[in-house]
Amino acid sequence: MLLRDFGGKVPREMDDLLKLPGVGRKTANLVRGDIFAEPGCVVADTHCIRITGRMGLTDGTKDAGKVEAQLRAVLPPEESNNFCHRMVLHGRAVCTARKAHCDKCPVAPWCDYAQKQA
């Protein structure tokens, strides 16, 4: 399909990326943000969804499309891709799925979940 429909090049536009088999919004945003450095890309993966919900940046929904839209509304476009990568790292190291380690968290003072635990 890449050869036939896109001249052997990975497409840049969201709609074109979504036409590729196995590519959803998460992967398309990742490609657009990491490969093409497009501003405003929000990679709403498990970590990003969990942590932004805990922090109060999103309304706690688990729907990736809704989280993507909610974060797009509050994040500066030029920071959104890197923000999502930082959420992944933070989710692996500090704010894990099994337990949020609020006592070790550098953003606890601004986090709804951490404030409720205090």
Secondary structure, DSSP 8 states (H G I E B T S, - for coil): -HHHHHTTS---SHHHHHHSTT--HHHHHHIIIIIS--TT-----HHHHHHHHHHTSS-S---HHHHHHHHHHHS-HHHHHHHHHHHHHHHHHTB-SS-B-GGG-TTGGG-HHHHHH-
